């Protein structure tokens, strides 16, 4: 018998904080288009989903991106970047809602 200790393997590094949570970002971004596809035939619900759903989705995703990409910066810069990301993501969410409406069989009436 030898007195050698068995080799000790190093523990695996923990996953990064934001690496496993991208599915939340994608889910929130795609939630309004999916809801729009479900309510595509109701002209009353289309406006609410388009304005409120796309706005809430863009706001959440903008804050999410700013907090994860600029975690080491001061909160004023994070606030500014959250605003910028939200403004950029709002038209993206609106276009996705229009695509969801079309796929749901509705006709988007913006009058």
N, C-alpha and C positions, 0 to 999 in steps of 0.2 A: 504494500500500500504506500501511496505517496502522500506527502503532506501538502500537496498543492491544492489551493482552493479552486473551485470551479470558476470559469470565467464569468465575470459579471457584465451583462449587457446594459448599455445605457438606456434609460427610459425614452420612449418616443416623445418628441416635443408636442406640447398641447396644440390643438388647432387654433389658428388665429381667431380673434373675436368676431370679425366680420365675415370670415371665410365660409362659415357654415350657415350664415343667415341671409345669403343673397336670394334665396327662394322667397323670403318675406317681401323683399323689394319687388321682385317680379310678380308675386301674387297680388300685391297692392296695386301695382301698375296695371295689371290685367283685370282686376275686379270690375271696374266700371264698364269696360267693353263686354264682359261676360254678362253683366246685369242688363246692359243695353240690348244684347242679343235676346235675352229672355223677355224684355218688355218692349220689343221692337214694334209690336202692333198697337200699342197704347200711346197715342200722341200726347196724352197728359203726362205720362211718366218720362217720356223722352227728354223733355227740357230739364226736368229735375235731375235726372241721371247725368245728362250732358254737362250742366253747369255745376251742380253740387258734387256729383261723383268724381268728375274729372278734376275739379278744384281740390277736393280733399285728397285725392290720390296724388296729385302733383305736390301738394303741400307736405304730405307725409314722406314721399320719396325724396323731395328736396332736403328736408330736415335729416332724413336717414343718411343721404349721401354726404352732407356737410359734416355730420357728427363722425362718420367713419373715415372720411378722407382727411379731415383736418382736426383730428382728436387732440393733437399736441398744441394747436394754436389757441389764442385767446378767444373768449366767447363772442366778442364783437365781430371778429372775422368769420367765425362759424355762422353767426346770424346773417351776415352779408352774403355768404356763399349759399346758405339755405334759401335766401330770397332769390338769388340768381338761378339756382337749380330749379326752384319751383316755377319761376317765370319761363324757363326753357322747357320744363316738362309739361306745363299746362297745354300748349298746342299739341304736343305729342299725344297726350291723353285724350284730347278732343278728337283728333284724327282716329285714334284707336276706337273711340266710342262710335264714330261714324261708320267705321268698318264693321263693328259689332252689330250696329243697327242694320246694315246692309245684309250681313250674313244671317241675321234673324228674320229676314223677310220683310222688314219694314221700310218705309220711306221717310227719311229724315226731313221734317218740315220745319224750317227755321224762321218762318214768318212771325 
